[in-house]
Amino acid sequence: MGKEIKATMIDETLHFEIEPVFMPYQSVYNNFARIEKQCDVYLGLSAYDNELMIKDYDRGIKKEQNHFAFAAYYDYGMIGFALGYKISSGAMYLSNLYVEPGYQGWGVGNKLLQQAENVAALYSSNMNVFPLANAIKFYQHYGYETLKDDVMTKKLSNVTSGVVPVFEWCDELTAKLNIEFDTKLLKQQKYHPIFIYVGKDSRIDGVATRLPSGEKRVVVNKAKGMVSRNWEYELMAALDKCR
């Protein structure tokens, strides 16, 4: 199915978007399960029942603290996703990264991995992954090395300055705040969008969130002068774009 897409692409460029996934909607789980199953079938692996896969995603996301999830969209449909979490020791794990077989080779997996690593760098200096055998070369290409057994790891760079999504607030982020913001409010915002603006010094110079009521809260570092207006605009734009 997907392989026909390459033949029909006139400019040989896939214009896809990577977006954070905050809310555990049933439709999101359905898409995760659909894409994973397509990849398993493509590789000749035994695919789990869809309902069981959906329940696994539901349990996993709701159980883990500081989870993160990104999805790749093309023409309004999800074509790939990356999902991960932080464990109690502080280590970050990438648990799932799948791209529909017909869209592989267009840089979708690379972009999903970049977004996941950038968020992981907020909390840890390393990212770990349990790759499938066919994905080992992919991770090696992007700097991952075998740690032990089936685990690969990569030392992360500093968080890229700019707007970064936050999936669950924690004390590590509070310590980086360069502005006054009600962190108790942020800690209550599980599954609701939070975006931060990270400055060049890795400090948090802006925060934006949308409350369950729909109200938007945006605070930026006014000490930075006129630049803060751009930060406020970027944070608001990120909130408005959330699906």
For each residue, the residues with C-beta under 8 A, 3 or more apart:
1: 4 102
2: 5 100 101 102 103
3: 6 7 101 102
4: 1 7 8 102
5: 2 8 9 102 103
6: 3 9 12 102 105
7: 3 4
8: 4 5
9: 5 6 12 13 14
10:
11:
12: 6 9
13: 9
14: 9 74 103 106 107 108
15: 74
16: 72 73 74 79 103 106 108 111
17: 72 73 74
18: 70 71 72 73 111 112 115
19: 70 71 73 241 242 243
20: 68 69 70 115 165 167 193 242
21: 28 69 70 71 81 243
22: 69 165 167 191 192 193 242
23: 28 191 192
24: 28 29 58 61 62 191
25: 28 29
26: 29 30 54
27: 30 31
28: 21 23 24 25 31 32 69 71 78
29: 24 25 26 32 33 54 57 58
30: 26 27 33 34 50 54
31: 27 28 34 35 71 78 81
32: 28 29 35 36 53 54 57 81 83 96 98
33: 29 30 36 37 50 53 54 57
34: 30 31 37 38 50
35: 31 32 38 39 78 79 80 81 98 99 100
36: 32 33 39 40 47 53 96 98
37: 33 34 40 41 47 48 50 53
38: 34 35 41 42 100 101
39: 35 36 42 43 98 99 100 101
40: 36 37 43 45 46 47 48
41: 37 38 44 45 47
42: 38 39 101
43: 39 40 132 134
44: 41
45: 40 41
46: 40
47: 36 37 40 41
48: 37 40 52 53 56
49: 52 53
50: 30 33 34 37 53 54
51: 54 55
52: 48 49 55 56
53: 32 33 36 37 48 49 50 56 57
54: 26 29 30 32 33 50 51 57 58
55: 51 52 58 59
56: 48 52 53 59 60
57: 29 32 33 53 54 60 61 83
58: 24 29 54 55 61 62
59: 55 56 62 63
60: 56 57 63 64 67 83 85 95
61: 24 57 58 64 67 69 83
62: 24 58 59
63: 59 60
64: 60 61 67 85 86
65: 85 86 168 170
66: 85 86 123 167 168 170
67: 60 61 64 83 84 85 86 167 168
68: 20 82 83 84 85 116 119 120 165 167
69: 20 21 22 28 61 81 82 83 84 167
70: 18 19 20 21 81 82 112 115 116
71: 18 19 21 28 31 78 80 81
72: 16 17 18 78 79 80 81 99 103 108 111 112
73: 16 17 18 19 76 77 78 79
74: 14 15 16 17 77 79 103
75:
76: 73
77: 73 74
78: 28 31 35 71 72 73 81
79: 16 35 72 73 74 99 100 103 108
80: 35 71 72 97 98 99 100 103 108 109 112
81: 21 31 32 35 69 70 71 72 78 96 97 98 112
82: 68 69 70 94 96 97 112 113 115 116
83: 32 57 60 61 67 68 69 94 95 96 97
84: 67 68 69 92 93 94 95 96 116 120 127
85: 60 64 65 66 67 68 92 93 95
86: 64 65 66 67 90 91 92 93 120 123 124
87: 90 91 93
88:
89:
90: 86 87 123 124
91: 86 87 124 126 128
92: 84 85 86 120 123 124 126 127 128
93: 84 85 86 87 127 128 129 130
94: 82 83 84 97 113 116 120 127 128 129
95: 60 83 84 85 130
96: 32 36 81 82 83 84
97: 80 81 82 83 94 109 112 113 116 129 135
98: 32 35 36 39 80 81
99: 35 39 72 79 80 103 104 108 109 112
100: 2 35 38 39 79 80 103 104
101: 2 3 38 39 42 104
102: 1 2 3 4 5 6
103: 2 5 14 16 72 74 79 80 99 100 106 108
104: 99 100 101 108 109
105: 6
106: 14 16 103
107: 14 110 111
108: 14 16 72 79 80 99 103 104 111 112
109: 80 97 99 104 112 113 138
110: 107 113 114 142
111: 16 18 72 107 108 114 115
112: 18 70 72 80 81 82 97 99 108 109 115 116
113: 82 94 97 109 110 116 117 142
114: 110 111 117 118
115: 18 20 70 82 111 112 118 119
116: 68 70 82 84 94 97 112 113 119 120 127
117: 113 114 120 121 127 154 156
118: 114 115 121 122 159 160 164
119: 68 115 116 122 164 165 166 167
120: 68 84 86 92 94 116 117 123 124 127 156
121: 117 118 124 125 156 157 158 159
122: 118 119 159 164 166 172 173
123: 66 86 90 92 120 170 172
124: 86 90 91 92 120 121 127 156
125: 121 155 156
126: 91 92 153 154 155 156
127: 84 92 93 94 116 117 120 124 153 154 156
128: 91 92 93 94 147 151 152 153
129: 93 94 97 139 144 151 152 153
130: 93 95 150 151 152
131: 135 136 138 139 144 150 152
132: 43 135 136
133: 136
134: 43
135: 97 131 132 138 139
136: 131 132 133 139 140 152
137: 140 141
138: 109 131 135 141 142
139: 129 131 135 136 142 144 152 154
140: 136 137 143 144 145 152
141: 137 138
142: 110 113 138 139 154
143: 140 154 155
144: 129 131 139 140 152 153 154
145: 140 152 153 154
146: 151 152
147: 128 151 152 153
148: 151
149:
150: 130 131
151: 128 129 130 146 147 148
152: 128 129 130 131 136 139 140 144 145 146 147
153: 126 127 128 129 144 145 147
154: 117 126 127 139 142 143 144 145
155: 125 126 143
156: 117 120 121 124 125 126 127
157: 121
158: 121 202
159: 118 121 122 164 198 202
160: 118 164 198
161: 198 199 200
162: 197 198 234
163: 195 196 197 234 235 238
164: 118 119 122 159 160 195 196 197 198
165: 20 22 68 119 193 194 195 238
166: 119 122 169 173 186 194 195 196
167: 20 22 66 67 68 69 119 194
168: 65 66 67 190
169: 166 173 174 183 186 187 189 194
170: 65 66 123 173 174 187
171: 174 175
172: 122 123 175 176
173: 122 166 169 170 176 177 196 204
174: 169 170 171 177 183
175: 171 172
176: 172 173 202 203 204
177: 173 174 181 183 203 204 207
178: 199 203 204 205 221
179: 204 205 206 207 219 220 221
180: 219
181: 177 185 186 207 219
182: 185 186
183: 169 174 177 186 187
184: 187 188
185: 181 182 188 189 209 211 217
186: 166 169 181 182 183 189 194 207 209
187: 169 170 183 184
188: 184 185
189: 169 185 186 192 194 209 211
190: 168
191: 22 23 24
192: 22 23 189 209 210 211 212
193: 20 22 165 209 210 238 239 242
194: 165 166 167 169 186 189 207 208 209
195: 163 164 165 166 207 208 209 235 238 239
196: 163 164 166 173 204 206 207 208
197: 162 163 164 204 205 206 207 220 231 234 235
198: 159 160 161 162 164 202 203 204 205
199: 161 178 202 203 204 205 221 224
200: 161
201:
202: 158 159 176 198 199
203: 176 177 178 198 199
204: 173 176 177 178 179 196 197 198 199 207
205: 178 179 197 198 199 220 221 224 228 231
206: 179 196 197 218 219 220 221 228 231 232 235
207: 177 179 181 186 194 195 196 197 204 217 218 219 235
208: 194 195 196 216 217 218 219 235 236 238 239
209: 185 186 189 192 193 194 195 216 217 239
210: 192 193 214 215 216 217 239 242
211: 185 189 192 214 215 216 217
212: 192
213:
214: 210 211
215: 210 211
216: 208 209 210 211 236 239
217: 185 207 208 209 210 211
218: 206 207 208 232 235 236 239
219: 179 180 181 206 207 208
220: 179 197 205 206 224 228 231 232 235
221: 178 179 199 205 206 224 228 231
222: 225 228
223:
224: 199 205 220 221 227 228 231
225: 222 228
226: 229
227: 224 230 231
228: 205 206 220 221 222 224 225 231 232
229: 226 232 233
230: 227 233 234
231: 197 205 206 220 221 224 227 228 234 235
232: 206 218 220 228 229 235 236
233: 229 230 236 237
234: 162 163 197 230 231 237 238
235: 163 195 197 206 207 208 218 220 231 232 238 239
236: 208 216 218 232 233 239 240
237: 233 234 240 241
238: 163 165 193 195 208 234 235 241 242
239: 193 195 208 209 210 216 218 235 236 242
240: 236 237
241: 19 237 238
242: 19 20 22 193 210 238 239
243: 19 21
